[in-house]
């Protein structure tokens, strides 16, 4: 009897190196739990594609530079607080992602929303109303 026949027709060997794999876990009714392994741990680890992390200066395209200028202007004007750190990080991440792949339309919407949230973080009620009116005008809606 072959190993495949012993395990109910499932080959217990790695596709890459042929090393015998451990038997899959089974439930009380005899059905396998989870996805069956097709490669051993050594082979699955060696086939992973390693992507080097970009350096900060590599990701500073026009969107990230504009985001940094906006952040600095808001900081100098006194509109940013320490509690705005997550909004700042979000704006930087989205701007960097857009520089890496500008064809992703949903990211443009996210960039605009993130920048708006950061600009309005320390704004008064009148500033929020005037900003909303300007944005409605730009979208073609009557104010």
Secondary structure by P-SEA (a helix, b strand, c coil): ccccccccccccccccccccccccccccccccccccccccaaaaaaabbbbccccccccccaaaaaaaaaaaaaaaaccccccaaaaaaaaaaaaaaaaaccccaaaaaaaaaaaaaaaaccccaaaaaaaaaaaaaaacccc
